[in-house]
Amino acid sequence: MKTAGIILFILGIAGTLIFGIQALDQSESFQLFGLDIAVSKANWTPVIFSAVILAAGLILMISSRKSTTR
């Protein structure tokens, strides 16, 4: 389980970084009354799934560590 947790954790980090950067690049900004306003046209679903995979990997790593120390 620890190996699966590490793999999911690494894939989650990579996916969150890659999809997050792509989503941030798809935003447009404009100025209104001196304020810089950004509007995102990105699809945030891959970022959310990657974050869930990252959390699942972290939970698996922590739970496998606790079960081996008992």
PQR file with spaces between the fields and no chain letter, atoms N, CA, C, O and H, PARSE charges and radii, in Angstrom:
ATOM       1  N    MET     1       0.813   -1.198    0.000 -0.4000 1.5000
ATOM       2  CA   MET     1       0.000    0.000    0.000 -0.0000 2.0000
ATOM       3  C    MET     1       0.852    1.255    0.000  0.5500 1.7000
ATOM       4  O    MET     1       0.475    2.276   -0.575 -0.5500 1.4000
ATOM       5  N    LYS     2       2.005    1.169    0.651 -0.4000 1.5000
ATOM       6  CA   LYS     2       2.858    2.352    0.713 -0.0000 2.0000
ATOM       7  C    LYS     2       3.362    2.720   -0.681  0.5500 1.7000
ATOM       8  O    LYS     2       3.451    3.901   -1.016 -0.5500 1.4000
ATOM       9  H    LYS     2       2.312    0.340    1.118  0.4000 1.0000
ATOM      10  N    THR     3       3.689    1.720   -1.490 -0.4000 1.5000
ATOM      11  CA   THR     3       4.166    1.984   -2.846 -0.0000 2.0000
ATOM      12  C    THR     3       3.071    2.628   -3.689  0.5500 1.7000
ATOM      13  O    THR     3       3.333    3.567   -4.440 -0.5500 1.4000
ATOM      14  H    THR     3       3.616    0.761   -1.218  0.4000 1.0000
ATOM      15  N    ALA     4       1.849    2.126   -3.565 -0.4000 1.5000
ATOM      16  CA   ALA     4       0.725    2.712   -4.304 -0.0000 2.0000
ATOM      17  C    ALA     4       0.482    4.151   -3.850  0.5500 1.7000
ATOM      18  O    ALA     4       0.163    5.017   -4.663 -0.5500 1.4000
ATOM      19  H    ALA     4       1.635    1.363   -2.954  0.4000 1.0000
ATOM      20  N    GLY     5       0.634    4.399   -2.557 -0.4000 1.5000
ATOM      21  CA   GLY     5       0.473    5.751   -2.038 -0.0000 2.0000
ATOM      22  C    GLY     5       1.518    6.704   -2.585  0.5500 1.7000
ATOM      23  O    GLY     5       1.210    7.843   -2.935 -0.5500 1.4000
ATOM      24  H    GLY     5       0.893    3.695   -1.896  0.4000 1.0000
ATOM      25  N    ILE     6       2.744    6.238   -2.658 -0.4000 1.5000
ATOM      26  CA   ILE     6       3.830    7.080   -3.194 -0.0000 2.0000
ATOM      27  C    ILE     6       3.587    7.383   -4.665  0.5500 1.7000
ATOM      28  O    ILE     6       3.781    8.516   -5.108 -0.5500 1.4000
ATOM      29  H    ILE     6       2.994    5.312   -2.374  0.4000 1.0000
ATOM      30  N    ILE     7       3.162    6.372   -5.427 -0.4000 1.5000
ATOM      31  CA   ILE     7       2.901    6.574   -6.860 -0.0000 2.0000
ATOM      32  C    ILE     7       1.756    7.560   -7.063  0.5500 1.7000
ATOM      33  O    ILE     7       1.858    8.467   -7.889 -0.5500 1.4000
ATOM      34  H    ILE     7       3.005    5.452   -5.068  0.4000 1.0000
ATOM      35  N    LEU     8       0.658    7.388   -6.308 -0.4000 1.5000
ATOM      36  CA   LEU     8      -0.464    8.317   -6.430 -0.0000 2.0000
ATOM      37  C    LEU     8      -0.069    9.734   -6.005  0.5500 1.7000
ATOM      38  O    LEU     8      -0.488   10.713   -6.621 -0.5500 1.4000
ATOM      39  H    LEU     8       0.575    6.651   -5.637  0.4000 1.0000
ATOM      40  N    PHE     9       0.729    9.831   -4.961 -0.4000 1.5000
ATOM      41  CA   PHE     9       1.188   11.134   -4.487 -0.0000 2.0000
ATOM      42  C    PHE     9       2.008   11.848   -5.556  0.5500 1.7000
ATOM      43  O    PHE     9       1.792   13.032   -5.813 -0.5500 1.4000
ATOM      44  H    PHE     9       1.070    9.035   -4.461  0.4000 1.0000
ATOM      45  N    ILE    10       2.935   11.149   -6.173 -0.4000 1.5000
ATOM      46  CA   ILE    10       3.780   11.753   -7.213 -0.0000 2.0000
ATOM      47  C    ILE    10       2.948   12.138   -8.430  0.5500 1.7000
ATOM      48  O    ILE    10       3.120   13.227   -8.979 -0.5500 1.4000
ATOM      49  H    ILE    10       3.110   10.187   -5.964  0.4000 1.0000
ATOM      50  N    LEU    11       2.043   11.251   -8.858 -0.4000 1.5000
ATOM      51  CA   LEU    11       1.176   11.571   -9.997 -0.0000 2.0000
ATOM      52  C    LEU    11       0.265   12.760   -9.680  0.5500 1.7000
ATOM      53  O    LEU    11       0.008   13.598  -10.544 -0.5500 1.4000
ATOM      54  H    LEU    11       1.903   10.367   -8.413  0.4000 1.0000
ATOM      55  N    GLY    12      -0.217   12.828   -8.444 -0.4000 1.5000
ATOM      56  CA   GLY    12      -1.063   13.943   -8.033 -0.0000 2.0000
ATOM      57  C    GLY    12      -0.328   15.263   -8.055  0.5500 1.7000
ATOM      58  O    GLY    12      -0.872   16.271   -8.506 -0.5500 1.4000
ATOM      59  H    GLY    12      -0.008   12.147   -7.742  0.4000 1.0000
ATOM      60  N    ILE    13       0.906   15.271   -7.572 -0.4000 1.5000
ATOM      61  CA   ILE    13       1.714   16.500   -7.601 -0.0000 2.0000
ATOM      62  C    ILE    13       1.967   16.926   -9.040  0.5500 1.7000
ATOM      63  O    ILE    13       1.797   18.095   -9.386 -0.5500 1.4000
ATOM      64  H    ILE    13       1.348   14.452   -7.205  0.4000 1.0000
ATOM      65  N    ALA    14       2.375   15.974   -9.878 -0.4000 1.5000
ATOM      66  CA   ALA    14       2.672   16.300  -11.275 -0.0000 2.0000
ATOM      67  C    ALA    14       1.424   16.821  -11.994  0.5500 1.7000
ATOM      68  O    ALA    14       1.490   17.822  -12.707 -0.5500 1.4000
ATOM      69  H    ALA    14       2.513   15.024   -9.596  0.4000 1.0000
ATOM      70  N    GLY    15       0.301   16.148  -11.809 -0.4000 1.5000
ATOM      71  CA   GLY    15      -0.937   16.575  -12.466 -0.0000 2.0000
ATOM      72  C    GLY    15      -1.409   17.931  -11.988  0.5500 1.7000
ATOM      73  O    GLY    15      -1.844   18.762  -12.785 -0.5500 1.4000
ATOM      74  H    GLY    15       0.247   15.335  -11.230  0.4000 1.0000
ATOM      75  N    THR    16      -1.322   18.159  -10.670 -0.4000 1.5000
ATOM      76  CA   THR    16      -1.745   19.449  -10.136 -0.0000 2.0000
ATOM      77  C    THR    16      -0.877   20.582  -10.679  0.5500 1.7000
ATOM      78  O    THR    16      -1.387   21.646  -11.031 -0.5500 1.4000
ATOM      79  H    THR    16      -0.968   17.484  -10.023  0.4000 1.0000
ATOM      80  N    LEU    17       0.424   20.353  -10.746 -0.4000 1.5000
ATOM      81  CA   LEU    17       1.308   21.393  -11.282 -0.0000 2.0000
ATOM      82  C    LEU    17       1.062   21.638  -12.770  0.5500 1.7000
ATOM      83  O    LEU    17       0.928   22.785  -13.197 -0.5500 1.4000
ATOM      84  H    LEU    17       0.838   19.489  -10.461  0.4000 1.0000
ATOM      85  N    ILE    18       1.002   20.577  -13.547 -0.4000 1.5000
ATOM      86  CA   ILE    18       0.850   20.726  -14.997 -0.0000 2.0000
ATOM      87  C    ILE    18      -0.493   21.358  -15.347  0.5500 1.7000
ATOM      88  O    ILE    18      -0.555   22.350  -16.073 -0.5500 1.4000
ATOM      89  H    ILE    18       1.111   19.646  -13.200  0.4000 1.0000
ATOM      90  N    PHE    19      -1.575   20.767  -14.819 -0.4000 1.5000
ATOM      91  CA   PHE    19      -2.902   21.291  -15.146 -0.0000 2.0000
ATOM      92  C    PHE    19      -3.151   22.654  -14.512  0.5500 1.7000
ATOM      93  O    PHE    19      -3.876   23.477  -15.072 -0.5500 1.4000
ATOM      94  H    PHE    19      -1.525   19.961  -14.229  0.4000 1.0000
ATOM      95  N    GLY    20      -2.555   22.897  -13.350 -0.4000 1.5000
ATOM      96  CA   GLY    20      -2.705   24.200  -12.706 -0.0000 2.0000
ATOM      97  C    GLY    20      -2.044   25.311  -13.497  0.5500 1.7000
ATOM      98  O    GLY    20      -2.603   26.399  -13.635 -0.5500 1.4000
ATOM      99  H    GLY    20      -1.966   22.228  -12.896  0.4000 1.0000
ATOM     100  N    ILE    21      -0.862   25.044  -14.014 -0.4000 1.5000
ATOM     101  CA   ILE    21      -0.161   26.048  -14.828 -0.0000 2.0000
ATOM     102  C    ILE    21      -0.930   26.306  -16.122  0.5500 1.7000
ATOM     103  O    ILE    21      -1.047   27.449  -16.563 -0.5500 1.4000
ATOM     104  H    ILE    21      -0.408   24.160  -13.902  0.4000 1.0000
ATOM     105  N    GLN    22      -1.457   25.230  -16.732 -0.4000 1.5000
ATOM     106  CA   GLN    22      -2.246   25.407  -17.947 -0.0000 2.0000
ATOM     107  C    GLN    22      -3.499   26.229  -17.668  0.5500 1.7000
ATOM     108  O    GLN    22      -3.875   27.082  -18.472 -0.5500 1.4000
ATOM     109  H    GLN    22      -1.362   24.301  -16.374  0.4000 1.0000
ATOM     110  N    ALA    23      -4.139   25.980  -16.542 -0.4000 1.5000
ATOM     111  CA   ALA    23      -5.358   26.721  -16.201 -0.0000 2.0000
ATOM     112  C    ALA    23      -5.048   28.190  -15.930  0.5500 1.7000
ATOM     113  O    ALA    23      -5.819   29.068  -16.316 -0.5500 1.4000
ATOM     114  H    ALA    23      -3.833   25.287  -15.889  0.4000 1.0000
ATOM     115  N    LEU    24      -3.939   28.456  -15.279 -0.4000 1.5000
ATOM     116  CA   LEU    24      -3.573   29.848  -15.001 -0.0000 2.0000
ATOM     117  C    LEU    24      -3.196   30.597  -16.277  0.5500 1.7000
ATOM     118  O    LEU    24      -3.404   31.805  -16.386 -0.5500 1.4000
ATOM     119  H    LEU    24      -3.312   27.742  -14.965  0.4000 1.0000
ATOM     120  N    ASP    25      -2.637   29.862  -17.240 -0.4000 1.5000
ATOM     121  CA   ASP    25      -2.279   30.496  -18.511 -0.0000 2.0000
ATOM     122  C    ASP    25      -3.501   30.862  -19.338  0.5500 1.7000
ATOM     123  O    ASP    25      -3.410   31.706  -20.230 -0.5500 1.4000
ATOM     124  H    ASP    25      -2.468   28.880  -17.152  0.4000 1.0000
ATOM     125  N    GLN    26      -4.644   30.243  -19.058 -0.4000 1.5000
ATOM     126  CA   GLN    26      -5.857   30.494  -19.824 -0.0000 2.0000
ATOM     127  C    GLN    26      -6.714   31.586  -19.201  0.5500 1.7000
ATOM     128  O    GLN    26      -7.918   31.643  -19.454 -0.5500 1.4000
ATOM     129  H    GLN    26      -4.718   29.558  -18.333  0.4000 1.0000
ATOM     130  N    SER    27      -6.127   32.438  -18.405 -0.4000 1.5000
ATOM     131  CA   SER    27      -6.891   33.530  -17.808 -0.0000 2.0000
ATOM     132  C    SER    27      -6.562   34.837  -18.523  0.5500 1.7000
ATOM     133  O    SER    27      -5.452   35.031  -19.018 -0.5500 1.4000
ATOM     134  H    SER    27      -5.149   32.392  -18.200  0.4000 1.0000
ATOM     135  N    GLU    28      -7.535   35.712  -18.564 -0.4000 1.5000
ATOM     136  CA   GLU    28      -7.358   37.023  -19.162 -0.0000 2.0000
ATOM     137  C    GLU    28      -7.532   38.065  -18.079  0.5500 1.7000
ATOM     138  O    GLU    28      -8.341   37.892  -17.168 -0.5500 1.4000
ATOM     139  H    GLU    28      -8.436   35.554  -18.162  0.4000 1.0000
ATOM     140  N    SER    29      -6.787   39.131  -18.174 -0.4000 1.5000
ATOM     141  CA   SER    29      -6.918   40.190  -17.173 -0.0000 2.0000
ATOM     142  C    SER    29      -7.168   41.523  -17.865  0.5500 1.7000
ATOM     143  O    SER    29      -6.752   41.752  -19.001 -0.5500 1.4000
ATOM     144  H    SER    29      -6.130   39.271  -18.914  0.4000 1.0000
ATOM     145  N    PHE    30      -7.857   42.383  -17.145 -0.4000 1.5000
ATOM     146  CA   PHE    30      -8.109   43.731  -17.643 -0.0000 2.0000
ATOM     147  C    PHE    30      -8.162   44.666  -16.445  0.5500 1.7000
ATOM     148  O    PHE    30      -8.290   44.231  -15.301 -0.5500 1.4000
ATOM     149  H    PHE    30      -8.195   42.196  -16.222  0.4000 1.0000
ATOM     150  N    GLN    31      -8.061   45.951  -16.730 -0.4000 1.5000
ATOM     151  CA   GLN    31      -8.076   46.938  -15.656 -0.0000 2.0000
ATOM     152  C    GLN    31      -9.401   47.677  -15.652  0.5500 1.7000
ATOM     153  O    GLN    31      -9.918   48.082  -16.693 -0.5500 1.4000
ATOM     154  H    GLN    31      -7.957   46.304  -17.660  0.4000 1.0000
ATOM     155  N    LEU    32      -9.936   47.840  -14.448 -0.4000 1.5000
ATOM     156  CA   LEU    32     -11.186   48.547  -14.262 -0.0000 2.0000
ATOM     157  C    LEU    32     -11.010   49.458  -13.054  0.5500 1.7000
ATOM     158  O    LEU    32     -10.831   48.983  -11.932 -0.5500 1.4000
ATOM     159  H    LEU    32      -9.517   47.510  -13.602  0.4000 1.0000
ATOM     160  N    PHE    33     -11.062   50.765  -13.283 -0.4000 1.5000
ATOM     161  CA   PHE    33     -10.877   51.767  -12.232 -0.0000 2.0000
ATOM     162  C    PHE    33      -9.567   51.576  -11.480  0.5500 1.7000
ATOM     163  O    PHE    33      -9.515   51.761  -10.264 -0.5500 1.4000
ATOM     164  H    PHE    33     -11.207   51.151  -14.194  0.4000 1.0000
ATOM     165  N    GLY    34      -8.523   51.213  -12.187 -0.4000 1.5000
ATOM     166  CA   GLY    34      -7.212   51.052  -11.589 -0.0000 2.0000
ATOM     167  C    GLY    34      -6.972   49.684  -10.958  0.5500 1.7000
ATOM     168  O    GLY    34      -5.872   49.425  -10.470 -0.5500 1.4000
ATOM     169  H    GLY    34      -8.565   51.063  -13.175  0.4000 1.0000
ATOM     170  N    LEU    35      -7.963   48.810  -10.955 -0.4000 1.5000
ATOM     171  CA   LEU    35      -7.808   47.463  -10.403 -0.0000 2.0000
ATOM     172  C    LEU    35      -7.551   46.466  -11.524  0.5500 1.7000
ATOM     173  O    LEU    35      -8.166   46.541  -12.587 -0.5500 1.4000
ATOM     174  H    LEU    35      -8.856   49.021  -11.351  0.4000 1.0000
ATOM     175  N    ASP    36      -6.648   45.542  -11.282 -0.4000 1.5000
ATOM     176  CA   ASP    36      -6.359   44.492  -12.258 -0.0000 2.0000
ATOM     177  C    ASP    36      -7.267   43.309  -11.959  0.5500 1.7000
ATOM     178  O    ASP    36      -7.132   42.674  -10.913 -0.5500 1.4000
ATOM     179  H    ASP    36      -6.148   45.480  -10.419  0.4000 1.0000
ATOM     180  N    ILE    37      -8.195   43.006  -12.869 -0.4000 1.5000
ATOM     181  CA   ILE    37      -9.180   41.943  -12.682 -0.0000 2.0000
ATOM     182  C    ILE    37      -8.859   40.808  -13.647  0.5500 1.7000
ATOM     183  O    ILE    37      -8.688   41.028  -14.845 -0.5500 1.4000
ATOM     184  H    ILE    37      -8.305   43.522  -13.719  0.4000 1.0000
ATOM     185  N    ALA    38      -8.777   39.575  -13.105 -0.4000 1.5000
ATOM     186  CA   ALA    38      -8.473   38.407  -13.923 -0.0000 2.0000
ATOM     187  C    ALA    38      -9.720   37.537  -14.050  0.5500 1.7000
ATOM     188  O    ALA    38     -10.416   37.274  -13.069 -0.5500 1.4000
ATOM     189  H    ALA    38      -8.916   39.396  -12.131  0.4000 1.0000
ATOM     190  N    VAL    39      -9.985   37.100  -15.270 -0.4000 1.5000
ATOM     191  CA   VAL    39     -11.114   36.224  -15.553 -0.0000 2.0000
ATOM     192  C    VAL    39     -10.554   34.937  -16.138  0.5500 1.7000
ATOM     193  O    VAL    39      -9.813   34.962  -17.121 -0.5500 1.4000
ATOM     194  H    VAL    39      -9.420   37.313  -16.067  0.4000 1.0000
ATOM     195  N    SER    40     -10.911   33.818  -15.530 -0.4000 1.5000
ATOM     196  CA   SER    40     -10.393   32.534  -15.981 -0.0000 2.0000
ATOM     197  C    SER    40     -11.410   31.842  -16.881  0.5500 1.7000
ATOM     198  O    SER    40     -12.596   31.769  -16.560 -0.5500 1.4000
ATOM     199  H    SER    40     -11.513   33.798  -14.732  0.4000 1.0000
ATOM     200  N    LYS    41     -10.929   31.339  -18.010 -0.4000 1.5000
ATOM     201  CA   LYS    41     -11.761   30.574  -18.931 -0.0000 2.0000
ATOM     202  C    LYS    41     -11.333   29.108  -18.941  0.5500 1.7000
ATOM     203  O    LYS    41     -11.670   28.356  -19.856 -0.5500 1.4000
ATOM     204  H    LYS    41      -9.965   31.398  -18.271  0.4000 1.0000
ATOM     205  N    ALA    42     -10.588   28.716  -17.915 -0.4000 1.5000
ATOM     206  CA   ALA    42     -10.012   27.373  -17.875 -0.0000 2.0000
ATOM     207  C    ALA    42     -11.001   26.353  -17.333  0.5500 1.7000
ATOM     208  O    ALA    42     -11.954   26.687  -16.629 -0.5500 1.4000
ATOM     209  H    ALA    42     -10.314   29.327  -17.172  0.4000 1.0000
ATOM     210  N    ASN    43     -10.745   25.114  -17.679 -0.4000 1.5000
ATOM     211  CA   ASN    43     -11.476   23.984  -17.126 -0.0000 2.0000
ATOM     212  C    ASN    43     -10.698   23.496  -15.908  0.5500 1.7000
ATOM     213  O    ASN    43      -9.600   22.959  -16.054 -0.5500 1.4000
ATOM     214  H    ASN    43      -9.971   24.843  -18.251  0.4000 1.0000
ATOM     215  N    TRP    44     -11.247   23.674  -14.714 -0.4000 1.5000
ATOM     216  CA   TRP    44     -10.549   23.346  -13.476 -0.0000 2.0000
ATOM     217  C    TRP    44     -10.753   21.893  -13.051  0.5500 1.7000
ATOM     218  O    TRP    44     -10.201   21.480  -12.031 -0.5500 1.4000
ATOM     219  H    TRP    44     -12.139   24.110  -14.595  0.4000 1.0000
ATOM     220  N    THR    45     -11.521   21.113  -13.793 -0.4000 1.5000
ATOM     221  CA   THR    45     -11.803   19.729  -13.412 -0.0000 2.0000
ATOM     222  C    THR    45     -10.535   18.873  -13.317  0.5500 1.7000
ATOM     223  O    THR    45     -10.407   18.131  -12.343 -0.5500 1.4000
ATOM     224  H    THR    45     -11.970   21.449  -14.622  0.4000 1.0000
ATOM     225  N    PRO    46      -9.588   18.928  -14.267 -0.5600 1.5000
ATOM     226  CA   PRO    46      -8.366   18.122  -14.130  0.2800 2.0000
ATOM     227  C    PRO    46      -7.539   18.509  -12.905  0.5500 1.7000
ATOM     228  O    PRO    46      -6.899   17.653  -12.294 -0.5500 1.4000
ATOM     229  N    VAL    47      -7.549   19.774  -12.549 -0.4000 1.5000
ATOM     230  CA   VAL    47      -6.798   20.210  -11.363 -0.0000 2.0000
ATOM     231  C    VAL    47      -7.429   19.608  -10.109  0.5500 1.7000
ATOM     232  O    VAL    47      -6.722   19.150   -9.212 -0.5500 1.4000
ATOM     233  H    VAL    47      -8.069   20.469  -13.046  0.4000 1.0000
ATOM     234  N    ILE    48      -8.753   19.612  -10.051 -0.4000 1.5000
ATOM     235  CA   ILE    48      -9.455   19.063   -8.888 -0.0000 2.0000
ATOM     236  C    ILE    48      -9.211   17.559   -8.781  0.5500 1.7000
ATOM     237  O    ILE    48      -8.945   17.057   -7.689 -0.5500 1.4000
ATOM     238  H    ILE    48      -9.328   19.984  -10.780  0.4000 1.0000
ATOM     239  N    PHE    49      -9.297   16.832   -9.899 -0.4000 1.5000
ATOM     240  CA   PHE    49      -9.033   15.392   -9.881 -0.0000 2.0000
ATOM     241  C    PHE    49      -7.594   15.096   -9.460  0.5500 1.7000
ATOM     242  O    PHE    49      -7.346   14.152   -8.710 -0.5500 1.4000
ATOM     243  H    PHE    49      -9.513   17.240  -10.786  0.4000 1.0000
ATOM     244  N    SER    50      -6.653   15.897   -9.940 -0.4000 1.5000
ATOM     245  CA   SER    50      -5.256   15.696   -9.555 -0.0000 2.0000
ATOM     246  C    SER    50      -5.058   15.936   -8.071  0.5500 1.7000
ATOM     247  O    SER    50      -4.296   15.217   -7.424 -0.5500 1.4000
ATOM     248  H    SER    50      -6.855   16.664  -10.550  0.4000 1.0000
ATOM     249  N    ALA    51      -5.729   16.933   -7.523 -0.4000 1.5000
ATOM     250  CA   ALA    51      -5.624   17.200   -6.088 -0.0000 2.0000
ATOM     251  C    ALA    51      -6.236   16.064   -5.271  0.5500 1.7000
ATOM     252  O    ALA    51      -5.729   15.728   -4.200 -0.5500 1.4000
ATOM     253  H    ALA    51      -6.348   17.517   -8.048  0.4000 1.0000
ATOM     254  N    VAL    52      -7.318   15.474   -5.766 -0.4000 1.5000
ATOM     255  CA   VAL    52      -7.936   14.330   -5.072 -0.0000 2.0000
ATOM     256  C    VAL    52      -7.000   13.123   -5.106  0.5500 1.7000
ATOM     257  O    VAL    52      -6.879   12.406   -4.113 -0.5500 1.4000
ATOM     258  H    VAL    52      -7.729   15.747   -6.636  0.4000 1.0000
ATOM     259  N    ILE    53      -6.342   12.897   -6.232 -0.4000 1.5000
ATOM     260  CA   ILE    53      -5.378   11.799   -6.339 -0.0000 2.0000
ATOM     261  C    ILE    53      -4.198   12.038   -5.409  0.5500 1.7000
ATOM     262  O    ILE    53      -3.710   11.105   -4.772 -0.5500 1.4000
ATOM     263  H    ILE    53      -6.439   13.480   -7.038  0.4000 1.0000
ATOM     264  N    LEU    54      -3.739   13.274   -5.328 -0.4000 1.5000
ATOM     265  CA   LEU    54      -2.655   13.623   -4.416 -0.0000 2.0000
ATOM     266  C    LEU    54      -3.066   13.343   -2.973  0.5500 1.7000
ATOM     267  O    LEU    54      -2.285   12.775   -2.211 -0.5500 1.4000
ATOM     268  H    LEU    54      -4.135   14.032   -5.845  0.4000 1.0000
ATOM     269  N    ALA    55      -4.273   13.732   -2.591 -0.4000 1.5000
ATOM     270  CA   ALA    55      -4.759   13.503   -1.227 -0.0000 2.0000
ATOM     271  C    ALA    55      -4.906   12.012   -0.942  0.5500 1.7000
ATOM     272  O    ALA    55      -4.583   11.558    0.156 -0.5500 1.4000
ATOM     273  H    ALA    55      -4.908   14.194   -3.210  0.4000 1.0000
ATOM     274  N    ALA    56      -5.390   11.248   -1.918 -0.4000 1.5000
ATOM     275  CA   ALA    56      -5.530    9.802   -1.733 -0.0000 2.0000
ATOM     276  C    ALA    56      -4.161    9.149   -1.534  0.5500 1.7000
ATOM     277  O    ALA    56      -4.013    8.265   -0.690 -0.5500 1.4000
ATOM     278  H    ALA    56      -5.653   11.616   -2.809  0.4000 1.0000
ATOM     279  N    GLY    57      -3.177    9.574   -2.294 -0.4000 1.5000
ATOM     280  CA   GLY    57      -1.825    9.047   -2.122 -0.0000 2.0000
ATOM     281  C    GLY    57      -1.249    9.388   -0.765  0.5500 1.7000
ATOM     282  O    GLY    57      -0.583    8.563   -0.139 -0.5500 1.4000
ATOM     283  H    GLY    57      -3.298   10.293   -2.979  0.4000 1.0000
ATOM     284  N    LEU    58      -1.504   10.597   -0.311 -0.4000 1.5000
ATOM     285  CA   LEU    58      -1.020   11.018    0.998 -0.0000 2.0000
ATOM     286  C    LEU    58      -1.686   10.200    2.112  0.5500 1.7000
ATOM     287  O    LEU    58      -1.025    9.790    3.066 -0.5500 1.4000
ATOM     288  H    LEU    58      -2.045   11.267   -0.819  0.4000 1.0000
ATOM     289  N    ILE    59      -2.985    9.968    1.985 -0.4000 1.5000
ATOM     290  CA   ILE    59      -3.708    9.168    2.976 -0.0000 2.0000
ATOM     291  C    ILE    59      -3.191    7.732    2.994  0.5500 1.7000
ATOM     292  O    ILE    59      -3.022    7.145    4.063 -0.5500 1.4000
ATOM     293  H    ILE    59      -3.521   10.301    1.209  0.4000 1.0000
ATOM     294  N    LEU    60      -2.941    7.165    1.816 -0.4000 1.5000
ATOM     295  CA   LEU    60      -2.401    5.800    1.765 -0.0000 2.0000
ATOM     296  C    LEU    60      -1.016    5.718    2.388  0.5500 1.7000
ATOM     297  O    LEU    60      -0.704    4.755    3.090 -0.5500 1.4000
ATOM     298  H    LEU    60      -3.079    7.642    0.948  0.4000 1.0000
ATOM     299  N    MET    61      -0.182    6.725    2.135 -0.4000 1.5000
ATOM     300  CA   MET    61       1.162    6.717    2.719 -0.0000 2.0000
ATOM     301  C    MET    61       1.102    6.829    4.236  0.5500 1.7000
ATOM     302  O    MET    61       1.828    6.122    4.935 -0.5500 1.4000
ATOM     303  H    MET    61      -0.435    7.506    1.565  0.4000 1.0000
ATOM     304  N    ILE    62       0.254    7.699    4.750 -0.4000 1.5000
ATOM     305  CA   ILE    62       0.156    7.886    6.193 -0.0000 2.0000
ATOM     306  C    ILE    62      -0.455    6.652    6.858  0.5500 1.7000
ATOM     307  O    ILE    62       0.015    6.212    7.907 -0.5500 1.4000
ATOM     308  H    ILE    62      -0.336    8.273    4.182  0.4000 1.0000
ATOM     309  N    SER    63      -1.503    6.096    6.246 -0.4000 1.5000
ATOM     310  CA   SER    63      -2.143    4.926    6.859 -0.0000 2.0000
ATOM     311  C    SER    63      -1.234    3.706    6.827  0.5500 1.7000
ATOM     312  O    SER    63      -1.277    2.893    7.751 -0.5500 1.4000
ATOM     313  H    SER    63      -1.885    6.454    5.394  0.4000 1.0000
ATOM     314  N    SER    64      -0.414    3.553    5.793 -0.4000 1.5000
ATOM     315  CA   SER    64       0.493    2.409    5.740 -0.0000 2.0000
ATOM     316  C    SER    64       1.639    2.577    6.738  0.5500 1.7000
ATOM     317  O    SER    64       2.158    1.595    7.267 -0.5500 1.4000
ATOM     318  H    SER    64      -0.379    4.213    5.042  0.4000 1.0000
ATOM     319  N    ARG    65       2.026    3.821    6.991 -0.4000 1.5000
ATOM     320  CA   ARG    65       3.080    4.073    7.969 -0.0000 2.0000
ATOM     321  C    ARG    65       2.568    3.767    9.382  0.5500 1.7000
ATOM     322  O    ARG    65       3.291    3.191   10.194 -0.5500 1.4000
ATOM     323  H    ARG    65       1.604    4.620    6.562  0.4000 1.0000
ATOM     324  N    LYS    66       1.323    4.154    9.671 -0.4000 1.5000
ATOM     325  CA   LYS    66       0.765    3.893   10.994 -0.0000 2.0000
ATOM     326  C    LYS    66       0.526    2.418   11.226  0.5500 1.7000
ATOM     327  O    LYS    66       0.693    1.933   12.345 -0.5500 1.4000
ATOM     328  H    LYS    66       0.735    4.623    9.012  0.4000 1.0000
ATOM     329  N    SER    67       0.137    1.696   10.189 -0.4000 1.5000
ATOM     330  CA   SER    67      -0.145    0.262   10.357 -0.0000 2.0000
ATOM     331  C    SER    67       1.129   -0.542   10.524  0.5500 1.7000
ATOM     332  O    SER    67       1.093   -1.607   11.141 -0.5500 1.4000
ATOM     333  H    SER    67       0.002    2.091    9.280  0.4000 1.0000
ATOM     334  N    THR    68       2.264   -0.072    9.996 -0.4000 1.5000
ATOM     335  CA   THR    68       3.529   -0.817   10.149 -0.0000 2.0000
ATOM     336  C    THR    68       4.192   -0.557   11.485  0.5500 1.7000
ATOM     337  O    THR    68       5.021   -1.354   11.923 -0.5500 1.4000
ATOM     338  H    THR    68       2.294    0.793    9.496  0.4000 1.0000
ATOM     339  N    THR    69       3.847    0.547   12.150 -0.4000 1.5000
ATOM     340  CA   THR    69       4.467    0.855   13.430 -0.0000 2.0000
ATOM     341  C    THR    69       3.748    0.193   14.603  0.5500 1.7000
ATOM     342  O    THR    69       4.251    0.239   15.725 -0.5500 1.4000
ATOM     343  H    THR    69       3.173    1.195   11.795  0.4000 1.0000
ATOM     344  N    ARG    70       2.604   -0.412   14.380 -0.4000 1.5000
ATOM     345  CA   ARG    70       1.861   -1.062   15.483 -0.0000 2.0000
ATOM     346  C    ARG    70       2.444   -2.365   15.862  0.5500 1.7000
ATOM     347  O    ARG    70       1.937   -3.029   16.766 -0.5500 1.4000
ATOM     348  H    ARG    70       2.195   -0.449   13.468  0.4000 1.0000
